[in-house]
Amino acid sequence: MSKVISVNAGSSSLKFQLFDMPSETVLTSGQAERIGLDEGIFTIKVNGEKFVKNLPIKDHKVAVNLLLEALIEHKIVNSLDEIDAAGHRIVQGGSYFDSSVKVDDDVVSKVEELCELAPLHNPAHLVCYNAFKEALPNIGHVFVFDTAFHQTMTAESYLFPVPYEWYTDYKIRRYGAHGTSHQYVSQRCAQLMNRDIKDMNIITCHLGNGASITAVKGGKCVNTSMGLTPLGGIMMGTRSGDIDPTVVFYMMKKLGCTPDEMDVYLNKKSGMLGVSGISSDARDIEDAVKAGNERAILTQELYVNRVINVIGGYVMQMGSVDAIVFTAGLGENDANLRGKILKALTSGLGLSIDYEANNVRGKENCVSNDDSKVVVWVIPTNEEVVIARDTVRILGL
């Protein structure tokens, strides 16, 4: 038996699970949320009981320290030396990595090089890795790449219509993200439906502060919404998603800003935050909608529009769809916004939704009726167990 900790850092979150492997017994789990905002939330589960701290979490290093302190404080381990290995989610592997790898200096160097392709993620991943390496210097570490699952896309899906030399010389292409999540929930969906995933077309919607939608045909990714970086695709918490490229250089001229300053606008000041003027957190937007705030209402309407446009395109690409899966923070927990997306899809896809069943948070549930032409599921993602499995396999534990 080995104790393996799975570390899953998002742009504003840090999820973790400590496993006994290979039994996949979860010893503890939890997350740090709203990292970088005025009020953060740290949660850890111990023997089925949740312990919550509300406090500012300045950055991901602070989140890691909170996690390591909590492991000792709650006697989950007597010493950090009891942990045998750590697996880390990495968003961007570029063209270097098409599978998970054991971490060494060369791997770290390549991930650092790719930071400009995932500016909200790869730096945070490396902060977490270095914090764990400092606290646990004698264990093996594995990087598990979000981009790996999307390597099955063919050229018509991953190429951009720009000068071809940009691809051959600079590797400009669609890489996607959240691959570990899309892989897990699509496989879990097939299991729940007692079907062979090789015979299924599934659309997986990973909707969180960062968000992406993926078309999975026969168990393999054939298209995904994020692009060269996690800035592409649908609108997100602080990211614009796809926009007319003219907006970029037009507004650079108007504002007199540099490329780096424009990067901040699009990655950190757009999306739900930019449209609403309230927050990047969908929960805050929902509260404002209930209070009748017009910009919050517009934010939700815009979000729904962007999501259904992508789903509709993927149905056409695959020819049909057997199931749609909602996952991640918003996808699993925001029944209201999920319901709005499903209502917008109902006539086009022949959906029949049980809206009482849709009123679910954070647990597996089929939310479509038996007569629905497409089965709709809410499936909490479990990227951490995929990370732990790869860590054990690669390190030979």
MOURKA-V368552 format. One record per pair of residues at least 24 apart in sequence whose C-alpha atoms are under 8 Angstrom apart, sorted by the first residue. I is the first residue (numbers start at 1). J is the second residue. Records with the same first field share a line. If there is no record, write none. Layout:
I = J / J
//
This chain:
2 = 83 / 84 / 85 / 397
3 = 82 / 83 / 84 / 85
4 = 83 / 84 / 85 / 86 / 87 / 388 / 391 / 392
5 = 83 / 85 / 86 / 87 / 388
6 = 86 / 87 / 88 / 89 / 384 / 385 / 387 / 388
7 = 86 / 87 / 88 / 89 / 384
8 = 88 / 89 / 383 / 384
9 = 60 / 88 / 89 / 121 / 124 / 125 / 128
10 = 121 / 124 / 210
11 = 120 / 121 / 124 / 209 / 210
12 = 36 / 209
13 = 60
14 = 60 / 63
16 = 384
17 = 384 / 385
19 = 388
21 = 388 / 392
22 = 389 / 392
24 = 385
27 = 76
28 = 76
32 = 57 / 63
35 = 59 / 60 / 63
42 = 66
44 = 70
46 = 74 / 76
60 = 124 / 127 / 128
61 = 127 / 128 / 131
64 = 128 / 131 / 132
65 = 131
80 = 135 / 136
81 = 136
83 = 139
84 = 139 / 140
85 = 139 / 140 / 141 / 391
86 = 139 / 140 / 141 / 142 / 388 / 391
87 = 141 / 142 / 143 / 144 / 387 / 388 / 390 / 391
88 = 125 / 129 / 141 / 142 / 143 / 144 / 387
89 = 125 / 143 / 144 / 145 / 146 / 387
90 = 121 / 122 / 125 / 143 / 144 / 145 / 146
91 = 118 / 121 / 122 / 145 / 146 / 147 / 177 / 178
92 = 117 / 118 / 122 / 145 / 146 / 147 / 175 / 177 / 229
93 = 145 / 146 / 147 / 148
94 = 147 / 175
95 = 171
97 = 145 / 148
98 = 145 / 147 / 148 / 149 / 151
99 = 144 / 145 / 148
100 = 142 / 143 / 144 / 145 / 148 / 390 / 394
101 = 142 / 143 / 144 / 394
102 = 140 / 141 / 142 / 143 / 394 / 395
103 = 140 / 141 / 142 / 143
117 = 228 / 229 / 230
118 = 229 / 230
120 = 267
140 = 395
141 = 391
142 = 390 / 391 / 394 / 395
144 = 387 / 390
145 = 179 / 180
146 = 176 / 177 / 178 / 179 / 180
147 = 175 / 176 / 177 / 178 / 179
148 = 179
149 = 179 / 180 / 183 / 220 / 221
150 = 175 / 176 / 177 / 179 / 220 / 221 / 222 / 223 / 224
151 = 175 / 221
152 = 220 / 221 / 222
153 = 221 / 222 / 223
154 = 222
157 = 222 / 223
158 = 223
172 = 228
173 = 227 / 228
174 = 226 / 227 / 228 / 229
175 = 226 / 227 / 228 / 229
176 = 212 / 224 / 225 / 226 / 227 / 228 / 229 / 230
177 = 212 / 226 / 229 / 230
178 = 206 / 212
180 = 383 / 386 / 387
181 = 206 / 381 / 382 / 383
182 = 206 / 214
183 = 219
184 = 381 / 382 / 383 / 386
185 = 325 / 327 / 379 / 380 / 381 / 382
186 = 216 / 219 / 325
187 = 219
188 = 379
189 = 323 / 325 / 377 / 379
200 = 321 / 322
201 = 318 / 320 / 321 / 322 / 323
202 = 321 / 322 / 323 / 324 / 325
203 = 311 / 314 / 321 / 323 / 324 / 325
204 = 324 / 325 / 326 / 327
205 = 324 / 325 / 326 / 327 / 331
206 = 326 / 327 / 328 / 331
207 = 326 / 327 / 328 / 329 / 330 / 331
208 = 236 / 237 / 328 / 329 / 330 / 331
209 = 236 / 237 / 238 / 280 / 281 / 282 / 329 / 330
210 = 236 / 237 / 239
211 = 235 / 236
213 = 310 / 311
215 = 314 / 318
217 = 318
223 = 314
225 = 310
231 = 266 / 267
234 = 303 / 306 / 307 / 310
235 = 271 / 272 / 303 / 306
236 = 271 / 272 / 280
237 = 270 / 271 / 272 / 273 / 279 / 280 / 281 / 282
238 = 266 / 267 / 268 / 269 / 270 / 271 / 272 / 273 / 274 / 280
239 = 266 / 267 / 268 / 269 / 270 / 271 / 272
240 = 266 / 267 / 270 / 271
241 = 271
272 = 299
275 = 299
282 = 330
283 = 334
300 = 337
304 = 337 / 340 / 341 / 344
307 = 341
308 = 341 / 344 / 345
321 = 374
322 = 373 / 374 / 375
323 = 374 / 375 / 376 / 377
324 = 374 / 375 / 376 / 377
325 = 376 / 377 / 378 / 379
326 = 376 / 377 / 378 / 379 / 380
327 = 378 / 379 / 380 / 381
328 = 380 / 381
331 = 378
332 = 360 / 361 / 362 / 363 / 378 / 379 / 380
333 = 360 / 361 / 362
334 = 361
335 = 359 / 360 / 361
349 = 373 / 374
350 = 374
351 = 375
//
